[in-house]
Amino acid sequence: MKILFDLVHAASFKRHGKQMGIGAVFLAGAAFQLVLLPLPGYVYDVNTFERWELALIRHGTHGIYHDPSLHAPVTYGPVALYFFWAIGALHDVLIPTSPVGSFIFRLITKAPAALADLVLAWLLYRIAWRLKGEGPARIVAHVVLFAPPFWLATAYWGQIDSLQTAFIAAALALALEERVIWAWVALAASVLIKPQGLLMAPVLAIWLASQRGPRALPALAAGCVASLALTYVTALPFVSGLNPITVFREIAGAYSRVFSPSGGASVSAFNLYTITLPEMASEKLTIAGQTLHTWGLILTVATLLFVYACAGRTRSTLVLSATAALAAPYFLATQMHERYLYPALAVGLLAGLLGRSVALIMVPLAIVFTIDLVFALVGIHPVGANHPFLFSLVRVLSALNIALFAALLLRCLIRARSVESG
């Protein structure tokens, strides 16, 4: 309610009536979301969500992670399932005869993504305003609300990446206010939708410890306990037992089902593996005695350790390191989907405010990400692009992505050293 009040309160014109108030920008963004909602999006994902929503209502919530009637198993965390359950309940109350794939069912299924877009834009606007002031904050809000890399992946597609990213942004905002326990709870809520936010936990811990010194340790410990408690309590309606080990095992199992045992090195991400030739597409390919899957884990872990070493006591190192940590698996791990870069791009908007050099990295990353989304939406697999031009384009864009990520890591190192020398 406070966000809605702030939006309405802000809907005024600036001096001389030359600049639109930020509330009016959000109203325009909301109208744009309404335009996107009726569009078909990625039909497979939307229909899968609708089947999950109906199963939660008609089969019950307990054991949903092992429901044999589902066309595709549930691969999202319990916080996401509360949203799916609410949509399923709304369906049975308002439109009980509307089948999977119907127009009205699609509208309500895509609604959480559209609402999350607005919340994410508001949170990033507030953080940017705190970091750099009103002008840059407005740019951030406009980008999240109207730029294709964001609405294509959520309000149009029907996916809920903006929902998990909104909780990541909330964690950042709370960390900047040194509200340690609530920052951890917000980050945990993000992880209980999709697991990418977990990669940012060390960055937050290092930054909060640098701000509060030894006084941060009790709060960090309390935050960890609160996060574990949140995980257990929110998961209970959906798992098959009360044993905490069972609860955590079922959530981890749901996340692991995203990855196929016989999967390719890249599902649809433009990353390290799509630079290679088609015959190198399998993650089981062995190089120097290790599979591509193992090499991906080694590269990802090593890169994350480097990023965490660069994390430090300033706001700039916080957002830069958070961006790099969230992005690392997309570029280096195997079986990555195109949308897995979304949280890093959102936090990267804040990093782009730190200077032109970072913005020159994030802008082309966003452009390539948009092309990647379009490829996925029209059904072009990056490795299987059999047209010579498309295959060459994927290789060039993938190489560009890796070069840009390397530049981002270099900026993390330079920023960390400048902080140390300062």
C-alpha positions as CSV (number, residue, x, y, z in Angstrom):
1,M,0.0,0.0,0.0
2,K,2.8,2.4,0.8
3,I,4.2,1.9,-2.8
4,L,0.8,2.7,-4.2
5,F,0.5,5.8,-2.0
6,D,3.9,7.0,-3.0
7,L,3.1,6.5,-6.7
8,V,-0.1,8.5,-6.5
9,H,1.5,11.2,-4.3
10,A,4.3,11.5,-6.9
11,A,1.9,11.8,-9.9
12,S,2.4,15.6,-10.3
13,F,4.1,17.8,-12.8
14,K,7.4,19.5,-12.1
15,R,7.9,23.2,-12.0
16,H,6.5,24.9,-15.2
17,G,4.8,21.7,-16.1
18,K,7.6,20.6,-18.4
19,Q,8.5,17.3,-16.8
20,M,6.1,14.5,-16.0
21,G,6.0,13.3,-12.4
22,I,7.4,9.9,-11.7
23,G,3.9,8.7,-10.7
24,A,2.6,9.5,-14.2
25,V,5.6,7.5,-15.6
26,F,4.5,4.5,-13.6
27,L,0.9,4.9,-14.7
28,A,2.1,4.9,-18.3
29,G,4.1,1.8,-17.5
30,A,1.0,0.1,-16.0
31,A,-0.9,0.9,-19.2
32,F,1.9,-0.6,-21.2
33,Q,1.7,-3.8,-19.1
34,L,-2.0,-4.0,-19.8
35,V,-1.2,-3.9,-23.5
36,L,1.3,-6.8,-23.2
37,L,-0.9,-9.1,-21.0
38,P,-3.3,-10.3,-23.7
39,L,-0.4,-11.2,-26.1
40,P,0.4,-14.9,-26.3
41,G,3.9,-14.8,-25.0
42,Y,5.8,-18.0,-24.7
43,V,2.9,-20.4,-24.9
44,Y,4.6,-23.5,-23.4
45,D,5.6,-21.7,-20.2
46,V,2.3,-19.9,-19.8
47,N,0.4,-23.2,-20.3
48,T,2.7,-25.0,-17.9
49,F,2.0,-22.4,-15.2
50,E,-1.7,-22.7,-15.8
51,R,-1.5,-26.5,-15.3
52,W,0.5,-26.0,-12.0
53,E,-2.1,-23.5,-10.8
54,L,-5.0,-25.9,-11.4
55,A,-3.1,-28.8,-9.9
56,L,-2.5,-26.8,-6.7
57,I,-6.2,-26.2,-6.3
58,R,-7.7,-29.5,-7.5
59,H,-5.1,-31.9,-6.3
60,G,-4.0,-30.1,-3.2
61,T,-0.7,-28.4,-2.3
62,H,1.0,-31.2,-0.5
63,G,3.3,-33.2,-2.6
64,I,3.0,-30.9,-5.6
65,Y,6.7,-31.4,-6.4
66,H,6.0,-35.1,-7.1
67,D,2.5,-34.8,-8.7
68,P,2.6,-37.5,-11.5
69,S,-0.4,-35.9,-13.3
70,L,1.6,-32.8,-14.3
71,H,2.8,-32.5,-17.9
72,A,6.0,-30.8,-16.6
73,P,7.3,-31.1,-13.0
74,V,7.3,-28.1,-10.7
75,T,10.7,-26.5,-10.8
76,Y,10.0,-23.3,-8.8
77,G,10.4,-22.5,-5.1
78,P,7.5,-22.3,-2.6
79,V,7.2,-18.5,-2.7
80,A,6.4,-18.8,-6.4
81,L,3.9,-21.5,-5.6
82,Y,1.9,-19.2,-3.4
83,F,1.4,-16.9,-6.4
84,F,0.4,-19.9,-8.6
85,W,-2.0,-21.1,-5.9
86,A,-3.6,-17.7,-5.7
87,I,-4.1,-17.5,-9.5
88,G,-5.5,-21.1,-9.5
89,A,-8.0,-20.1,-6.8
90,L,-9.0,-17.0,-8.7
91,H,-9.5,-19.1,-11.8
92,D,-11.9,-21.5,-10.0
93,V,-13.9,-18.6,-8.5
94,L,-14.1,-16.3,-11.6
95,I,-13.6,-18.5,-14.7
96,P,-14.0,-22.1,-13.6
97,T,-14.8,-23.3,-17.2
98,S,-11.9,-21.6,-18.9
99,P,-9.4,-24.3,-20.0
100,V,-5.6,-24.2,-20.1
101,G,-4.6,-21.9,-22.9
102,S,-7.7,-19.8,-22.9
103,F,-7.5,-16.0,-23.3
104,I,-8.9,-15.1,-19.8
105,F,-6.7,-17.7,-18.0
106,R,-3.7,-16.3,-19.8
107,L,-4.5,-12.8,-18.6
108,I,-4.6,-13.7,-14.9
109,T,-1.6,-16.1,-15.2
110,K,0.6,-13.3,-16.7
111,A,-0.6,-10.7,-14.2
112,P,1.9,-11.4,-11.4
113,A,4.8,-10.8,-13.9
114,A,3.3,-7.5,-15.0
115,L,2.8,-6.3,-11.4
116,A,6.3,-7.4,-10.4
117,D,7.6,-5.3,-13.3
118,L,6.1,-2.2,-11.7
119,V,7.3,-3.1,-8.2
120,L,10.8,-3.8,-9.6
121,A,10.9,-0.5,-11.4
122,W,9.9,1.3,-8.3
123,L,12.4,-0.4,-6.1
124,L,15.3,0.3,-8.5
125,Y,14.1,3.9,-8.9
126,R,14.3,4.4,-5.2
127,I,17.8,2.8,-5.0
128,A,19.0,4.8,-7.9
129,W,17.6,8.0,-6.4
130,R,19.5,7.2,-3.2
131,L,22.7,6.5,-5.1
132,K,22.7,9.2,-7.8
133,G,19.6,11.5,-7.4
134,E,16.4,12.1,-9.3
135,G,17.6,12.3,-12.9
136,P,19.4,9.0,-13.1
137,A,16.6,7.3,-11.1
138,R,14.1,8.4,-13.7
139,I,16.2,6.8,-16.4
140,V,16.3,3.5,-14.5
141,A,12.5,3.6,-14.1
142,H,12.0,4.2,-17.8
143,V,14.3,1.4,-18.8
144,V,12.7,-1.2,-16.6
145,L,9.2,-0.2,-17.6
146,F,9.7,0.3,-21.4
147,A,12.9,-1.3,-22.6
148,P,12.5,-4.6,-24.5
149,P,15.1,-6.6,-22.4
150,F,12.7,-6.3,-19.4
151,W,9.1,-6.5,-20.7
152,L,10.0,-9.2,-23.3
153,A,11.2,-11.6,-20.6
154,T,8.3,-11.0,-18.2
155,A,5.0,-9.2,-19.1
156,Y,5.1,-10.4,-22.7
157,W,6.7,-13.8,-22.1
158,G,4.7,-14.6,-19.0
159,Q,7.7,-15.6,-16.9
160,I,8.2,-14.3,-13.3
161,D,11.9,-13.3,-13.4
162,S,10.9,-9.8,-12.4
163,L,9.2,-11.3,-9.3
164,Q,12.4,-12.9,-8.0
165,T,14.4,-9.8,-9.1
166,A,12.1,-7.5,-7.2
167,F,13.0,-9.4,-4.0
168,I,16.7,-9.1,-4.9
169,A,16.2,-5.3,-5.3
170,A,14.4,-5.2,-2.0
171,A,17.4,-6.9,-0.4
172,L,19.7,-4.4,-1.9
173,A,17.6,-1.5,-0.7
174,L,17.4,-2.9,2.8
175,A,21.1,-3.6,2.9
176,L,21.8,0.0,1.9
177,E,19.8,1.0,4.9
178,E,21.8,-1.5,7.0
179,R,18.6,-3.4,7.9
180,V,20.5,-6.6,8.0
181,I,17.9,-9.2,9.0
182,W,15.2,-7.9,6.7
183,A,17.8,-7.8,3.8
184,W,18.5,-11.5,4.4
185,V,14.8,-12.3,4.5
186,A,14.1,-10.5,1.2
187,L,17.0,-12.3,-0.4
188,A,15.7,-15.6,0.9
189,A,12.3,-14.9,-0.6
190,S,14.0,-14.3,-3.9
191,V,15.8,-17.7,-3.6
192,L,12.5,-19.3,-2.8
193,I,11.2,-18.3,-6.2
194,K,14.4,-19.1,-8.2
195,P,17.8,-19.8,-6.8
196,Q,19.9,-17.1,-8.6
197,G,19.7,-14.7,-5.7
198,L,21.8,-17.1,-3.5
199,L,24.9,-16.0,-5.5
200,M,24.5,-12.5,-4.1
201,A,24.5,-13.6,-0.5
202,P,28.3,-13.4,0.0
203,V,28.3,-10.0,-1.6
204,L,25.7,-8.7,0.8
205,A,27.4,-10.3,3.8
206,I,30.8,-8.8,2.9
207,W,29.3,-5.3,2.4
208,L,27.2,-5.4,5.6
209,A,30.2,-6.6,7.6
210,S,32.3,-3.8,6.2
211,Q,29.7,-1.2,7.2
212,R,29.1,-2.5,10.8
213,G,32.3,-4.3,11.6
214,P,32.0,-7.0,14.4
215,R,28.5,-5.6,15.3
216,A,27.2,-7.1,12.0
217,L,27.9,-10.7,13.0
218,P,24.9,-11.2,15.4
219,A,22.6,-9.6,12.8
220,L,24.0,-11.7,10.0
221,A,23.6,-14.8,12.1
222,A,20.0,-13.8,12.9
223,G,19.3,-13.1,9.3
224,C,20.5,-16.6,8.3
225,V,18.3,-18.2,11.0
226,A,15.3,-16.1,9.8
227,S,16.0,-17.1,6.2
228,L,16.1,-20.8,7.1
229,A,12.9,-20.4,9.1
230,L,11.2,-18.7,6.2
231,T,12.3,-21.5,3.9
232,Y,10.9,-24.2,6.2
233,V,7.6,-22.4,7.0
234,T,6.8,-21.4,3.4
235,A,7.6,-24.8,2.0
236,L,5.5,-26.8,4.5
237,P,2.2,-26.7,2.5
238,F,3.9,-28.0,-0.7
239,V,6.3,-30.7,0.5
240,S,5.5,-34.3,1.5
241,G,6.8,-34.3,5.1
242,L,7.6,-32.2,8.2
243,N,11.3,-33.3,8.5
244,P,13.5,-30.2,7.8
245,I,15.9,-32.4,5.8
246,T,13.0,-33.5,3.6
247,V,11.8,-29.9,3.1
248,F,15.2,-28.7,1.9
249,R,15.8,-31.8,-0.2
250,E,12.5,-31.3,-2.1
251,I,13.2,-27.7,-2.8
252,A,16.7,-28.5,-4.0
253,G,15.3,-31.3,-6.1
254,A,12.8,-29.0,-7.7
255,Y,15.5,-26.6,-8.8
256,S,17.7,-29.5,-10.0
257,R,15.0,-30.7,-12.3
258,V,15.5,-27.7,-14.5
259,F,18.7,-29.4,-15.8
260,S,18.4,-32.4,-18.0
261,P,20.9,-35.3,-17.5
262,S,21.5,-35.4,-21.2
263,G,21.3,-31.6,-21.7
264,G,23.4,-29.4,-24.0
265,A,26.1,-27.1,-23.0
266,S,23.8,-24.2,-23.6
267,V,20.0,-24.4,-23.6
268,S,19.5,-21.0,-25.1
269,A,22.0,-18.7,-23.6
270,F,24.6,-16.8,-25.7
271,N,27.6,-17.8,-23.7
272,L,31.0,-19.5,-23.7
273,Y,29.6,-22.7,-25.2
274,T,27.8,-21.1,-28.2
275,I,31.0,-19.7,-29.5
276,T,32.0,-23.3,-30.3
277,L,31.1,-25.6,-33.2
278,P,27.8,-27.5,-33.1
279,E,29.6,-30.8,-32.4
280,M,30.7,-29.3,-29.0
281,A,27.2,-28.7,-27.9
282,S,26.9,-31.6,-25.5
283,E,27.8,-30.9,-21.9
284,K,29.2,-34.4,-21.6
285,L,32.0,-33.6,-24.1
286,T,35.3,-34.3,-22.4
287,I,38.2,-31.9,-22.6
288,A,41.4,-32.5,-20.7
289,G,39.8,-35.3,-18.7
290,Q,36.8,-33.3,-17.6
291,T,33.3,-32.8,-19.1
292,L,32.1,-29.4,-20.1
293,H,29.7,-29.6,-17.2
294,T,32.6,-29.9,-14.8
295,W,34.6,-27.2,-16.5
296,G,31.6,-25.0,-16.3
297,L,31.3,-25.5,-12.5
298,I,35.1,-24.9,-12.1
299,L,34.9,-21.7,-14.1
300,T,31.8,-20.4,-12.3
301,V,33.1,-21.1,-8.8
302,A,36.5,-19.6,-9.6
303,T,34.8,-16.5,-11.0
304,L,32.5,-16.1,-8.1
305,L,35.4,-16.3,-5.7
306,F,37.1,-13.6,-7.6
307,V,34.0,-11.4,-7.5
308,Y,33.6,-12.0,-3.8
309,A,37.2,-11.0,-3.3
310,C,36.4,-7.7,-5.1
311,A,33.4,-7.0,-3.0
312,G,34.0,-4.3,-0.4
313,R,32.8,-1.5,1.7
314,T,31.4,1.0,-0.8
315,R,28.1,1.1,-2.6
316,S,29.8,1.0,-5.9
317,T,31.6,-2.3,-5.1
318,L,28.3,-3.6,-3.7
319,V,26.3,-3.2,-7.0
320,L,29.2,-4.1,-9.3
321,S,30.0,-7.3,-7.4
322,A,26.3,-8.2,-7.2
323,T,25.9,-7.7,-10.9
324,A,28.9,-9.9,-11.7
325,A,27.9,-12.6,-9.3
326,L,24.4,-12.8,-10.7
327,A,25.7,-12.9,-14.2
328,A,28.5,-15.5,-13.8
329,P,26.5,-18.7,-14.3
330,Y,24.8,-17.5,-17.4
331,F,28.2,-17.0,-19.1
332,L,30.2,-19.9,-17.7
333,A,27.9,-22.7,-16.5
334,T,26.3,-25.3,-18.7
335,Q,22.6,-25.8,-19.5
336,M,21.8,-22.1,-19.1
337,H,18.6,-20.6,-20.3
338,E,18.4,-17.1,-21.9
339,R,16.4,-15.5,-19.1
340,Y,18.9,-16.4,-16.4
341,L,20.7,-13.1,-17.1
342,Y,17.7,-11.0,-16.2
343,P,18.5,-10.4,-12.5
344,A,22.0,-9.3,-13.4
345,L,20.8,-6.8,-16.0
346,A,18.4,-5.3,-13.5
347,V,21.0,-4.8,-10.8
348,G,23.4,-3.8,-13.6
349,L,21.2,-0.7,-14.2
350,L,22.4,0.5,-10.9
351,A,26.0,-0.4,-11.7
352,G,25.7,1.5,-15.0
353,L,25.0,4.7,-13.0
354,L,28.5,4.5,-11.5
355,G,30.3,5.6,-14.6
356,R,30.4,5.6,-18.4
357,S,32.8,2.6,-18.5
358,V,30.2,0.4,-16.7
359,A,27.3,1.7,-18.8
360,L,29.3,0.9,-22.0
361,I,29.4,-2.7,-20.8
362,M,25.7,-3.0,-19.7
363,V,24.1,-1.4,-22.7
364,P,25.5,-3.9,-25.3
365,L,24.8,-6.8,-22.9
366,A,21.2,-5.7,-22.8
367,I,21.0,-5.5,-26.6
368,V,22.5,-9.0,-27.0
369,F,20.1,-10.3,-24.3
370,T,17.2,-8.9,-26.2
371,I,18.3,-10.7,-29.4
372,D,18.7,-13.9,-27.3
373,L,15.1,-13.5,-26.0
374,V,13.8,-13.0,-29.6
375,F,15.7,-16.2,-30.7
376,A,14.0,-18.2,-27.9
377,L,10.5,-16.7,-28.5
378,V,10.6,-17.6,-32.2
379,G,12.1,-21.0,-31.6
380,I,15.7,-20.6,-32.8
381,H,18.0,-22.7,-30.7
382,P,21.4,-20.9,-30.6
383,V,23.5,-24.1,-31.2
384,G,21.1,-25.6,-33.7
385,A,20.7,-22.5,-35.8
386,N,21.3,-24.2,-39.1
387,H,21.2,-21.1,-41.3
388,P,24.8,-20.0,-41.9
389,F,24.1,-16.4,-41.1
390,L,22.2,-17.1,-37.9
391,F,24.9,-19.5,-36.7
392,S,27.6,-17.0,-37.4
393,L,25.6,-14.3,-35.7
394,V,25.2,-16.5,-32.6
395,R,29.0,-17.1,-32.5
396,V,29.8,-13.4,-32.8
397,L,27.3,-12.3,-30.2
398,S,28.4,-15.1,-27.8
399,A,32.0,-13.9,-28.1
400,L,30.9,-10.4,-27.6
401,N,29.0,-11.4,-24.4
402,I,32.1,-13.2,-23.0
403,A,34.3,-10.1,-23.8
404,L,31.8,-7.8,-22.1
405,F,31.6,-10.1,-19.0
406,A,35.4,-10.1,-18.8
407,A,35.3,-6.3,-19.0
408,L,32.8,-6.3,-16.1
409,L,35.1,-8.5,-14.0
410,L,38.0,-6.1,-14.8
411,R,35.8,-3.1,-13.6
412,C,35.2,-5.0,-10.4
413,L,38.9,-5.4,-9.8
414,I,39.7,-1.8,-10.7
415,R,36.9,-0.5,-8.4
416,A,38.1,-2.7,-5.6
417,R,41.7,-1.5,-5.9
418,S,40.6,2.1,-6.1
419,V,38.7,1.7,-2.9
420,E,41.7,0.0,-1.2
421,S,44.1,2.7,-2.3
422,G,41.6,5.4,-1.3
